[in-house]
Amino acid sequence: MREEKVFKHSFKSKELGDKMVLDSDTLSQLRRYFGLNLYEVKIWTALLSRGISTAGELSEISGVPRSRAYDILESLERKGFAVMKVGKPIKYIAIPPEEVIERAKKYMETEHRERVKRLESVKDSELMSTLKQLYEQGVKVLKPTEYSGMIRGRNNLLNHLGFMIRNAKQEVVLVTNEKALFEKVEALEKVLEGAKKRGVKIRIAAPVGKEARELVERLKKFAEFKPLKEDIGRFCVVDGSNVLVMLESYEKIHPNFDTGIWMSSEPVGKSLRKAFEKL
């Protein structure tokens, strides 16, 4: 996997007087893993190389504009990457990287919880009413043929499946393979159970082996299950016309590049449902 290889690469740097300049690949890795922007990474690594320093010194070492250095250091302090030393001039003290990881984890977890709370609060707010009005206004001018698009990435595909199932009114037909079945059940079980409670008929087909027997029993609590003799692809049809067809082989494609075509089409939905009946 790509992430595993990343840690095997040594970080590259070069000395320029009292400056240590990290290459763009290393800066990019630090940004990704620690959730920082480019200026934050530059100031932080400059501080690590000095131990203790002022905003002006760190600006000069890192190449970050002095006017931005103060804001960046406040952000790093808030996130747990530095400690401010009171005095004149104000200085900042570097924290050992091992401790930074623990502090950053706690900050990210807290920030995530707060973001989730804020999103939940939007559901019943005037802001949501405004967003719905905008959406409904835009949907009115869409032609039926324009309800289609390409979805990339396995997480995005699962999210879109969840969206389709949450809006199902009559029937969900889902065909997949054995490995993908485990993934779909883990990600969509609650959504499927909710659809079942609303009176939606759920029908699932997939090839399964001995190790999937328990999974099949779980499925039977909320879906009709049809075992297949072989892998015939992956698709989902909701209410006869809302269709998602996966284009790639589940085993052969990296999750980030898994791709599906979503469309609103009664003819395509009808054809796929007929194919399901013949399985």
C-alpha positions in Angstrom: 0.0 0.0 0.0 1.2 3.5 -0.7 0.9 4.7 2.9 3.2 1.9 4.1 5.9 2.9 1.5 5.8 6.5 2.6 7.4 5.8 6.0 10.2 3.8 4.4 11.4 7.0 2.6 13.9 9.1 4.5 13.1 12.8 4.7 15.4 14.9 2.5 16.9 18.2 3.6 19.8 20.4 3.0 21.8 22.8 5.1 21.9 26.5 4.0 23.9 28.3 6.6 21.8 28.0 9.8 18.7 27.0 7.7 17.6 23.5 7.2 15.4 23.3 4.1 13.0 20.3 3.7 12.2 19.2 0.2 8.6 19.5 -1.2 7.8 15.8 -0.8 8.6 15.9 2.9 6.6 19.0 3.4 3.7 17.4 1.6 3.9 14.3 3.8 3.9 16.4 6.9 0.9 18.4 5.7 -1.0 15.2 5.0 -0.2 13.4 8.2 -0.5 16.3 10.7 -3.3 18.2 9.0 -1.4 21.4 8.6 -1.2 23.9 5.8 2.1 24.8 4.0 2.9 27.8 6.2 2.2 25.9 9.4 4.6 23.1 8.3 7.3 25.5 7.3 7.1 27.4 10.6 6.9 24.2 12.7 9.9 22.5 11.1 11.9 25.7 11.4 11.0 25.8 15.2 12.0 22.2 15.5 15.4 23.0 14.0 15.9 25.9 16.5 14.4 24.6 19.7 13.3 28.1 20.8 12.9 31.1 18.6 10.9 34.3 17.9 8.4 34.8 15.2 10.8 37.1 13.3 13.6 34.5 13.3 11.2 31.7 12.2 9.9 33.9 9.4 13.4 34.4 8.1 14.4 30.7 8.4 11.2 29.3 6.9 10.5 31.9 4.2 7.0 32.6 5.6 6.0 36.3 5.4 6.6 37.9 8.8 3.0 39.3 8.8 1.7 35.7 8.7 4.2 34.1 11.2 2.4 35.4 14.3 -0.9 34.0 13.3 0.7 30.7 12.2 2.5 30.4 15.6 -0.8 31.0 17.5 -2.4 28.3 15.4 0.4 25.8 16.1 0.2 26.6 19.8 -3.5 26.0 19.8 -3.0 22.7 18.0 -0.3 21.5 20.4 2.8 21.9 18.2 4.5 24.7 20.3 4.5 26.4 23.6 4.7 30.2 24.0 7.4 31.6 26.3 6.1 34.8 27.9 8.6 37.7 27.7 9.9 40.4 25.4 10.3 39.4 22.7 7.8 36.6 22.8 9.4 33.3 22.0 8.1 29.8 21.1 9.5 26.5 22.3 9.5 23.4 20.2 7.8 20.2 21.6 9.3 16.8 21.0 7.7 15.2 17.9 6.5 12.1 19.9 4.6 14.4 22.2 3.3 16.5 19.2 1.7 13.3 17.8 -0.2 12.7 21.1 -1.3 16.3 21.4 -2.3 16.5 17.7 -4.4 13.3 18.0 -6.3 14.8 20.9 -6.8 18.1 19.1 -8.0 16.4 16.0 -10.4 14.2 17.9 -11.9 17.2 19.8 -12.1 19.2 16.6 -13.9 16.3 14.8 -16.5 16.0 17.6 -17.1 19.8 17.5 -17.5 19.7 13.7 -20.0 16.8 13.9 -22.0 18.7 16.5 -22.1 21.8 14.3 -23.2 19.8 11.3 -26.0 18.1 13.4 -27.2 21.5 14.5 -27.6 22.6 10.9 -30.3 20.0 10.3 -33.2 21.9 11.9 -31.8 25.4 11.3 -32.8 28.3 9.0 -29.6 27.6 7.1 -30.8 24.2 6.1 -34.1 25.7 4.9 -32.1 28.1 2.7 -29.9 25.2 1.3 -33.0 23.2 0.5 -34.6 26.1 -1.3 -31.4 26.6 -3.4 -31.3 22.8 -4.2 -35.0 22.7 -5.1 -34.6 25.7 -7.3 -31.7 24.1 -9.2 -33.4 20.7 -9.5 -36.4 22.3 -11.3 -34.4 23.2 -14.3 -32.6 19.8 -14.6 -33.7 17.5 -17.4 -34.1 13.7 -16.6 -31.1 12.9 -18.8 -28.9 15.2 -16.6 -29.3 13.0 -13.6 -26.1 11.1 -14.2 -22.5 11.3 -13.2 -19.3 9.5 -12.5 -18.3 8.7 -8.9 -14.7 8.0 -8.0 -13.3 6.4 -4.9 -14.7 3.5 -2.9 -15.7 5.6 0.1 -17.6 8.0 -2.2 -19.3 5.0 -3.9 -20.4 3.7 -0.5 -21.6 7.1 0.6 -23.7 7.4 -2.6 -25.2 4.0 -2.1 -26.2 5.0 1.3 -27.8 8.2 -0.1 -29.7 6.1 -2.7 -30.9 3.6 0.0 -31.9 6.3 2.5 -34.2 7.8 -0.2 -35.6 4.5 -1.4 -39.4 4.2 -1.3 -40.2 0.8 -2.7 -37.3 -1.5 -3.6 -33.5 -1.9 -3.4 -31.8 -4.4 -5.7 -28.1 -4.9 -4.9 -25.7 -7.2 -6.8 -22.1 -7.5 -5.6 -19.2 -9.9 -5.1 -18.2 -11.7 -1.9 -15.4 -9.4 -0.7 -17.4 -6.3 -1.5 -20.4 -7.8 0.3 -18.5 -7.7 3.6 -17.6 -4.1 3.1 -21.1 -3.0 2.1 -22.7 -4.7 5.1 -20.3 -3.1 7.5 -20.9 0.3 5.9 -24.6 0.1 5.1 -26.2 -2.3 7.5 -28.0 0.4 9.6 -29.1 2.2 6.4 -30.5 -1.0 5.0 -32.2 -1.9 8.3 -33.8 1.6 8.3 -35.1 1.1 4.7 -36.6 -2.2 5.8 -38.4 -0.6 8.6 -39.9 2.0 6.2 -41.3 -0.9 4.2 -38.7 -1.0 1.4 -38.2 -4.4 -0.1 -34.4 -5.2 -0.1 -33.0 -7.9 -2.4 -29.3 -8.8 -2.5 -27.3 -11.2 -4.6 -23.7 -12.2 -4.3 -21.4 -15.3 -4.6 -20.6 -16.5 -1.1 -18.3 -19.1 0.5 -18.3 -20.9 3.9 -16.7 -17.9 5.6 -19.7 -15.7 4.6 -22.4 -17.8 6.2 -22.7 -15.6 9.4 -22.8 -12.6 7.2 -25.7 -14.1 5.1 -27.6 -14.8 8.3 -27.2 -11.1 9.3 -28.5 -10.1 5.9 -31.6 -12.2 6.1 -32.8 -10.2 9.0 -33.6 -7.3 6.6 -33.1 -8.6 3.1 -33.9 -11.4 0.7 -30.6 -13.0 -0.2 -29.8 -14.8 -3.4 -26.5 -16.8 -3.6 -24.7 -16.6 -6.9 -22.4 -19.2 -8.5 -19.9 -16.6 -9.8 -19.1 -12.9 -9.7 -21.1 -11.1 -12.3 -20.2 -7.5 -11.4 -21.6 -4.9 -9.0 -24.7 -2.7 -9.4 -27.6 -1.3 -7.4 -31.1 -0.3 -8.6 -33.4 1.7 -6.3 -37.1 2.1 -7.1 -36.6 0.8 -10.6 -34.8 3.9 -12.1 -32.1 5.1 -9.7 -29.0 3.2 -10.8 -25.4 2.8 -9.8 -23.1 0.5 -11.8 -19.5 -0.1 -10.7 -17.1 -0.3 -13.7 -14.0 -1.8 -12.2 -13.0 -5.2 -10.8 -13.2 -5.0 -7.0 -10.1 -7.1 -6.4 -7.9 -5.5 -9.1 -8.6 -1.8 -8.6 -7.2 0.4 -5.8 -10.0 1.7 -3.6 -9.2 5.3 -4.4 -9.7 4.5 -8.2 -12.8 2.4 -7.9 -15.3 4.0 -10.2 -19.1 3.9 -10.8 -21.7 5.5 -13.1 -24.8 6.9 -11.4 -27.9 7.6 -13.5 -31.6 8.1 -13.4 -32.9 5.8 -16.1 -36.0 3.6 -16.1 -34.9 1.6 -19.2 -31.5 0.8 -17.6 -33.1 0.1 -14.3 -35.6 -2.2 -15.9 -33.0 -4.2 -17.8 -30.8 -4.7 -14.6 -33.9 -5.8 -12.6 -34.7 -8.3 -15.3 -31.1 -9.6 -15.2 -31.4 -9.9 -11.4 -34.6 -12.0 -11.8 -32.8 -14.4 -14.1 -29.9 -15.0 -11.7 
